[in-house]
Amino acid sequence: MIKDVKIKLNKKKMYKSIVVLIIFLLICLLFVFYPDTFTSVIFRSKYLIFLIGISGIIFSILYLYPIINKLYKLNIGLEINENGIINNTEYLNLGLIKWSDVNNVRVKEFGNGKILLLDLKNEDDYLNRLNSIVFKFYAKFNKVQYGTIVHIAHSTLECTFEELEKLVIESYDSSRSKHQGDS
């Protein structure tokens, strides 16, 4: 039987992310308002520097908003129960992802870390839950980058990757064996 587990968000890591994004945002603002200052042998065009600044501002805001929103609205980063998993670790919140909709749980090494990926049987149903064009784009970007729209990062959780992996895989396996026993 799967026990109900709630893993809290790690607020310290979220604050660090916010600080880094704000510094990046400020640098991009400088690119926009003072492009001449940043012209060099590599970037000779002040218009290119201006466009990089605008792109960076958009990127920063797209990442800052959900982090700040989660920081003040949520305490729980991941919730696992017998029905499925609710993942608040990433920018997309697809609500409850039912274990019966999960085909596979796998690990992917990404940079110096690892992430947990959930392969879904009916990704389109979950994509249709998203109201925002930005979040739909982000989900499709996840699909291209990871091969699935759902990834779980431990970086914003109060647990290690090994603990996260063990918990999710055991819950998934337990759910599968329960459903096979019901058949």
N, C-alpha and C positions, 0 to 999 in steps of 0.2 A: 504494500500500500504506500502511496506517495504522501508524504507529510507536507503540510503547508509551510513554505519557507519564504521569508521576506529578507532581502539583502538591501541594506541602506546605501544611499548614495554617499560617496566620499566627498564631502563639501570642500576639504582642503584642495584636492586635485581640481575641483571645478573652479575654485578661486584662482588657482595658478593658471588654468586655461583662459580665464577671463582677463587676467593681467597680460598674458602673452598676446591675446587678440586685441586688447586695447592699445598696446604698444605698436602692433602691426597696423592698426587703424590709424594711429597718429602719424606713423611714417607715410602711409598712403595719402593722408590728408596733406602732408608736406609735398608729396609728389604732385598733387593736384594744384595746390596754390603756389608752389615755387618750382615748377619744372626746370627752369633755367639753371637752378642751383645744382641739379642732378645730371645735367648733360655731361657726357664723358666720351672717351674713345669708344667704349662699348655701346653706349646709348647716346647717339648724337642728336636724335630728334626729341625735342621737348614735347611733341605731340604723342610720341610713343610712351614717354614717361608719364604724361597726363593720363593716357589710357590705362597704363599699368596701375596708376593710383586709383582711378575710378573702379577698375576691376577688383582691386584689393579692398576698397571700401565696401563694395557689394558683398564680397566674400566674407569680410569681417562681420558685417551686420547679419548675414545669413547664419553665421555660426554663433554669434554672441546672443542673439535673441532667444534661441531655444535653451542655451545653457543658463542664462539668467532666469528664464521662465521656470525651468526645472529646479533651479537652486532655491527659489522662494515659494514654489507651489508643491514640490514633491519631497518626500523623505525616502521613499522606497524606490530603489533603482531596478530591482528585479523581483518578481513575485512568481513563485512556482507552486502549483497545486495539482490535484489529480486531473483537473480539466485541461490544463495547459500552462502557458507561461505568458506573463505580461512583462515586456521589455521596455523599461524607461531609460536605458543606458544610452540610447542613440537619439537622433533628432526626430526620427519617425516613431510615432507611437501607434502601432497597429491594433492596440487593444489586446484582448485575449487571443493568443495563438493556440489553437486546440492541438493537443498531442495527436489526435487522429488526422490532422492536416499536415503533420510533419513526416516527410519521407526519410530524412536522414539528419543526423547531427554530426558535424565534422569540424576539425580544427584546421586553421590555416595560419601559417607563419607570415607575418606582415611586418617588414622592417625588423626591429629588434624584439618585437612582441608577438603574441598570438591572439587570434580572435576565434570565437565560436560561431559557426554558421549553421543555420537551420534551413534545410531544403524543404520547400513546401509543395504540396500536391497541386494546390489551386492558388497560385500567386495572384492571379487576376482578381479573385474575390477580395483579397487583402488590399490590393492596389485601389480597388473601387471604394474602399473605406476612407481613403485620403481625399480631403476636400481641397487642399491647397495644390496649386500647380507646382510650386516650389518643392513640396514634399514628394509629389509624384515624380518629379525630375530626380530628386535625391534617391528615391527608391529604384528608379531605372538605372541610375549611376551605380548604385550598390549591385544591381544585377550584372552589369557589365564588369565591374571590378572584382566581385566576389563569386559570381555565379548564382547568387540568391539575393532576395531583397532584405533578408533578416540576418543581421550580424549582432553579436553580443560582445561588447568589449568590457573587460574587467577594470579598465583604467579609471572609471568613475564609480566603482563599487568598493565597498569595504570588505574585500576578500581577495585572495590570490587567484591567479588564473587556474591553478590546479584544483582549488576548491570549487570554483565555478564549473569547470569542466566535469568534474566528478559528479557534482550535484545535478547538472542538467542531463548528462548521459544516463545516470542512474534513474532519474525521473522518467526520461523518455523510454528507456528499456522496460521499466516497471509498467508504464502505460501500455506499451506494445504487448507485453506478456498478459496483462489484464484483458486487453481486447481480444487477443487470440484465445484466451480461456473462455471468453463470453461466446465465441463463435461456435 
